[in-house]
Amino acid sequence: MTDVFVDTSGGENDFGKIEANRRSNYKHFTSAYRYAFVSFKIDGKPYLIQPIDYVGEIPLEKGRYTYKINIDNLNSVYATLEFIED
């Protein structure tokens, strides 16, 4: 994945390139939720995870968290996000 970008509504970070089945370094966000807006490319094709809103969501406590990106269908432009508390 290239051009990996995450917006938690409490900060934005560019993660650049992340190899398949690898993790990025942790980055700081002022606040975050169990899901976020994520965009990236695979072989130049854009993909995204688009939350509707954060209504009813509670911001995460300070800590280390991972958003695991899953792609089930390379023919779609959508991916899914799995939340992991590290």
Secondary structure, DSSP 4 states (H G I P E B T S, - for coil): -EEEEEE-SS-EEEEE---TT--PPP---S---SS-EEEEEETTEEEEE-----TT--PPPSS-EEEEEE-S-TTSSB-EEEEEE-
